[in-house]
């Protein structure tokens, strides 16, 4: 990555922010153009705004029902 720094957490705050933002931008630029968030959201939006935008574009929905498992006491052991 950078000489003397193994992970982004080892970098000073501003460098760490720049590296993480660059990774985010690179990841988002791999999406097709019609699925990419607007530049305003990428650079100035909050993480919540970006998540809401991605949920809308990719039509992600919360699961409608919870999955429950029943384990009998004799199965534990």
Secondary structure as GFF3:
##gff-version 3
##sequence-region A 1 77
A	DSSP	three_ten_helix	8	10	.	.	.	ID=ss1
A	DSSP	alpha_helix	13	29	.	.	.	ID=ss2
A	DSSP	three_ten_helix	33	35	.	.	.	ID=ss3
A	DSSP	alpha_helix	39	44	.	.	.	ID=ss4
A	DSSP	alpha_helix	47	57	.	.	.	ID=ss5
A	DSSP	three_ten_helix	73	75	.	.	.	ID=ss6
###
